[in-house]
Amino acid sequence: MREAIQTALQYVMVLAGVGVTGYRLVDLIRSPRRPAMWAMWSGLLLLTVAVAAGIVLPFSASRFLVQHLSTLGSLVAFEWFYLLSIYGQRKRPAEIAWYQAAMLLFTAGMVAAWAASLAVESPDYRELDYHAYPFARVMVLCYTAAVGASALTLSRLSWKWSRIADRTWLRRGLVAMSLGTSLGLVYTVHHLGFTVLITFGITPPYPQGLEVPVIALGVLLWLVGLSMPALGPRATSLRLFFAHRRSYRELEPLWEAFTTALPSITLNTRPPAWDSEFALYRRAIEIMDGRSRLRGYLDEDVARAAEQAAKARGLAGAELLAAVEAALWRDALAAHAAQSREPSTKIVQEPATGNNLAAIVEFLRLVAQEWQRPSPAAARG
């Protein structure tokens, strides 16, 4: 069961890696002169190769080297993505240079220990015995230390820049990447401790495979974080599309009442189906145009009575103004349809709804809610 879960997690990581790598490649083909983005794409590709190697290749010394060098190569590429994005051609801080030097040193130690282990020990890579094979033990310790040095660098950089990022989805992506690399640090500490315990002949009370979900979650968080700056705004646009469509439907009773009474307020150009924001704002403009044309039928006495009734219901602020407007509009439309009175020269001023269309739409939504309530006359009847 545990092996099946681990394999499933590997497939999920590979599919996510292929998807993000392909998406980023298309983006780079469109705009290729971006060294930082090429570094990120290389990191994604190497990370996907590292995970896929664990599925495709059998347990062997070659698989170990491919997996671990690809993992370390991806971490180096991600570091350069950060450095090129943040510092460009400027000199990088000495602290980061030391982290990178330590990582390269541990990587060289891993390769040297791997070659020595292959030549002298020929260990079984399916179940490495760290106590019996000292070179294999050094190899694993060097790899784990290299991952730790890189994960610490990436985690600190991600967290540092997430606190000053001015774009919402970039900030969220950096936080996700910081969490992902922090899980990499958890894996590093656990793996080092596990290896040391086995070296001294102490058997931990749980299998080493329990660290696989931790690193899998870290990789997925990293991939999600890398994708957020590009895909996040699209998710926001999709959310706004449905929000605009919902508001568009909420304003329909008001719009139908005005356009039935005043067909000329309907604009000629039909909005495209995909542009829900334009359709919503157009509907709001048509409603307010209808109010403007009926301003002579807006009765101050109706406004005062509606205000008293709304206050009796406990309404205040924008909700109070919306209740008054709904009563005014209902009465004005009825008077216009029946021609029961002459238009007045006394103008009832528009309520203060804000100085932009978004604020007007929000106010009209409140009016639409009041519009659905029965009129006082209907309630008395």
Order of alpha helices (4+ residues) and beta strands (2+ residues): alpha-alpha-alpha-alpha-alpha-alpha-alpha-alpha-alpha-alpha-alpha-alpha-alpha
